[in-house]
Amino acid sequence: ATKDFHIDPGDHFSGTPDYSSSWPPHCVSGTPGADFHPSLETRRQSRRCSTRVPTPE
């Protein structure tokens, strides 16, 4: 499983997305949309990779 997150406003977020280079807001850091689904089994992962979560300045 992979996890994706973006800081709002993401540089590719758009109110009128073209779904090629712009998208509606998604996977916004700190929201449920950036989390794994609650029923996904994460305790038995064979490998965990993590990145630093960017913080707004």
Buried (B, 14 or more C-beta within 10 A) or exposed (E): EEEEBBBEEBEBBBEEBEEEEBBEBBBBBEEEEBEEEEEEEEEEEEEEEEEEEEEEE
